[in-house]
């Protein structure tokens, strides 16, 4: 009996860099606290369901970190001199 199952879909962290989009989503939600992440993504002009899902999942992953929950300025201090955030590869 097989007990190990193969994962489906694109592997997590396979290389799409959404750093700028995620930063824009954080910015929209900071200015409009009642807005939902999906609404913010759609306001950026993204309408592909797969892209919306990917960005929403990345936002939730980053938003639910302990540092992000306690410190709203975490994005500013984690920015590298090159403008991209110090995140694990693929997020």
PASEBA-1860 file (N, C-alpha, C; in nm, 3 decimals):
! residues 91
1> XXXXXXXX> 0.084/-0.118/0.000/0.000/0.000/0.000/0.089/0.125/0.000 ~ 0.056/0.215/-0.084/0.133/0.339/-0.096/0.085/0.440/0.009 ~ 0.178/0.493/0.087/0.141/0.588/0.192/0.190/0.729/0.163 ~ 0.279/0.746/0.066/0.331/0.878/0.032/0.265/0.923/-0.098 ~ 0.206/1.039/-0.096/0.136/1.091/-0.213/0.215/1.207/-0.273 ~ 0.212/1.215/-0.404/0.279/1.326/-0.472/0.195/1.452/-0.457 ~ 0.262/1.565/-0.439/0.192/1.693/-0.433/0.147/1.732/-0.573 ~ 0.038/1.802/-0.580/-0.014/1.846/-0.708/0.016/1.994/-0.728
9> XXXXXXXX> 0.020/2.034/-0.854/0.040/2.174/-0.886/0.185/2.215/-0.886 ~ 0.206/2.345/-0.901/0.340/2.402/-0.904/0.401/2.392/-0.765 ~ 0.528/2.350/-0.755/0.592/2.341/-0.624/0.598/2.477/-0.555 ~ 0.581/2.478/-0.424/0.591/2.604/-0.349/0.732/2.658/-0.360 ~ 0.741/2.789/-0.380/0.871/2.853/-0.387/0.947/2.822/-0.513 ~ 0.878/2.809/-0.624/0.946/2.770/-0.748/0.993/2.890/-0.830 ~ 0.990/3.009/-0.775/1.059/3.117/-0.841/0.983/3.240/-0.885 ~ 0.851/3.246/-0.871/0.782/3.368/-0.910/0.803/3.474/-0.802
17> XXXXXXXX> 0.861/3.586/-0.841/0.891/3.694/-0.747/0.776/3.794/-0.749 ~ 0.696/3.793/-0.644/0.581/3.882/-0.632/0.603/3.989/-0.527 ~ 0.727/4.018/-0.495/0.759/4.111/-0.388/0.693/4.247/-0.406 ~ 0.701/4.302/-0.525/0.644/4.435/-0.548/0.492/4.434/-0.536 ~ 0.428/4.330/-0.589/0.283/4.320/-0.578/0.240/4.303/-0.433 ~ 0.310/4.220/-0.358/0.277/4.198/-0.218/0.293/4.328/-0.139 ~ 0.397/4.404/-0.168/0.416/4.534/-0.102/0.301/4.629/-0.134 ~ 0.255/4.629/-0.257/0.142/4.715/-0.295/0.014/4.670/-0.225
25> XXXXXXXX> -0.004/4.539/-0.209/-0.121/4.488/-0.137/-0.115/4.531/0.008 ~ 0.003/4.516/0.073/0.020/4.561/0.211/-0.013/4.711/0.222 ~ 0.032/4.790/0.125/0.006/4.934/0.128/-0.142/4.967/0.117 ~ -0.212/4.901/0.025/-0.356/4.924/0.010/-0.431/4.885/0.138 ~ -0.395/4.773/0.196/-0.464/4.727/0.315/-0.430/4.811/0.438 ~ -0.312/4.870/0.439/-0.275/4.959/0.550/-0.358/5.088/0.544 ~ -0.381/5.137/0.422/-0.461/5.260/0.406/-0.610/5.235/0.421 ~ -0.654/5.112/0.396/-0.795/5.075/0.405/-0.808/4.948/0.489
33> XXXXXXXX> -0.807/4.959/0.622/-0.806/4.842/0.708/-0.926/4.749/0.690 ~ -1.038/4.798/0.645/-1.156/4.715/0.627/-1.156/4.636/0.497 ~ -1.062/4.665/0.411/-1.057/4.599/0.280/-1.001/4.458/0.295 ~ -1.051/4.367/0.213/-1.001/4.230/0.214/-0.889/4.215/0.112 ~ -0.798/4.120/0.134/-0.685/4.102/0.042/-0.727/4.080/-0.103 ~ -0.831/4.002/-0.126/-0.875/3.975/-0.263/-0.920/4.104/-0.331 ~ -0.988/4.190/-0.259/-1.033/4.318/-0.315/-0.913/4.404/-0.351 ~ -0.812/4.407/-0.264/-0.692/4.486/-0.292/-0.621/4.433/-0.416
41> XXXXXXXX> -0.615/4.302/-0.431/-0.549/4.242/-0.548/-0.623/4.280/-0.674 ~ -0.755/4.276/-0.670/-0.835/4.311/-0.788/-0.822/4.460/-0.821 ~ -0.806/4.544/-0.719/-0.785/4.687/-0.744/-0.654/4.714/-0.816 ~ -0.558/4.624/-0.803/-0.431/4.637/-0.873/-0.442/4.594/-1.018 ~ -0.561/4.551/-1.060/-0.582/4.515/-1.199/-0.558/4.368/-1.231 ~ -0.547/4.287/-1.129/-0.523/4.144/-1.150/-0.657/4.073/-1.150 ~ -0.684/3.997/-1.256/-0.812/3.928/-1.264/-0.801/3.778/-1.292 ~ -0.679/3.728/-1.305/-0.658/3.585/-1.326/-0.679/3.513/-1.193
49> XXXXXXXX> -0.772/3.417/-1.185/-0.800/3.350/-1.057/-0.678/3.280/-0.996 ~ -0.592/3.224/-1.077/-0.474/3.156/-1.024/-0.377/3.257/-0.961 ~ -0.361/3.371/-1.026/-0.273/3.475/-0.973/-0.331/3.533/-0.845 ~ -0.461/3.556/-0.843/-0.527/3.608/-0.723/-0.505/3.512/-0.607 ~ -0.525/3.385/-0.630/-0.509/3.284/-0.525/-0.364/3.280/-0.476 ~ -0.269/3.285/-0.569/-0.127/3.281/-0.532/-0.090/3.402/-0.446 ~ -0.131/3.521/-0.490/-0.099/3.643/-0.415/-0.168/3.646/-0.280 ~ -0.294/3.602/-0.275/-0.368/3.599/-0.150/-0.299/3.504/-0.050
57> XXXXXXXX> -0.256/3.388/-0.099/-0.188/3.293/-0.011/-0.055/3.347/0.038 ~ 0.020/3.414/-0.049/0.147/3.474/-0.008/0.123/3.585/0.094 ~ 0.021/3.667/0.072/-0.011/3.773/0.166/-0.044/3.713/0.302 ~ -0.129/3.610/0.304/-0.168/3.549/0.431/-0.048/3.490/0.504 ~ 0.043/3.427/0.428/0.162/3.369/0.488/0.247/3.478/0.554 ~ 0.267/3.589/0.486/0.350/3.697/0.540/0.278/3.775/0.648 ~ 0.148/3.793/0.635/0.070/3.870/0.730/0.057/3.797/0.864 ~ 0.059/3.666/0.861/0.038/3.587/0.983/0.167/3.554/1.057
65> XXXXXXXX> 0.278/3.617/1.020/0.401/3.595/1.094/0.393/3.673/1.226 ~ 0.455/3.624/1.333/0.447/3.694/1.462/0.498/3.838/1.455 ~ 0.603/3.863/1.379/0.657/3.998/1.371/0.560/4.092/1.302 ~ 0.492/4.046/1.197/0.397/4.131/1.126/0.276/4.163/1.213 ~ 0.238/4.069/1.299/0.120/4.091/1.384/0.147/4.194/1.493 ~ 0.269/4.201/1.543/0.299/4.291/1.654/0.362/4.422/1.611 ~ 0.414/4.428/1.490/0.487/4.547/1.447/0.446/4.584/1.304 ~ 0.361/4.686/1.288/0.316/4.722/1.154/0.428/4.777/1.065
73> XXXXXXXX> 0.540/4.817/1.120/0.650/4.870/1.041/0.751/4.765/1.000 ~ 0.716/4.639/1.015/0.811/4.531/0.987/0.860/4.535/0.843 ~ 0.775/4.571/0.749/0.816/4.572/0.610/0.929/4.672/0.587 ~ 0.925/4.786/0.653/1.026/4.889/0.632/1.164/4.844/0.680 ~ 1.168/4.774/0.792/1.297/4.732/0.847/1.352/4.608/0.779 ~ 1.266/4.528/0.713/1.314/4.407/0.649/1.353/4.430/0.504 ~ 1.334/4.551/0.455/1.369/4.580/0.317/1.520/4.583/0.300 ~ 1.566/4.522/0.195/1.710/4.524/0.168/1.744/4.653/0.093
81> XXXXXXXX> 1.871/4.686/0.080/1.909/4.808/0.008/1.867/4.804/-0.138 ~ 1.838/4.686/-0.191/1.800/4.674/-0.331/1.650/4.683/-0.352 ~ 1.573/4.702/-0.245/1.430/4.723/-0.258/1.346/4.598/-0.247 ~ 1.406/4.481/-0.242/1.325/4.361/-0.226/1.328/4.319/-0.080 ~ 1.224/4.253/-0.036/1.217/4.211/0.104/1.297/4.085/0.125 ~ 1.350/4.071/0.246/1.425/3.950/0.281/1.327/3.841/0.319 ~ 1.285/3.765/0.221/1.191/3.656/0.242/1.252/3.528/0.189 ~ 1.199/3.414/0.234/1.247/3.289/0.177/1.226/3.287/0.027
89> XXX> 1.313/3.219/-0.044/1.308/3.213/-0.189/1.169/3.167/-0.234 ~ 1.110/3.238/-0.328/0.983/3.199/-0.387/0.861/3.260/-0.321 ~ 0.876/3.332/-0.216/0.759/3.395/-0.154/0.744/3.536/-0.200
END
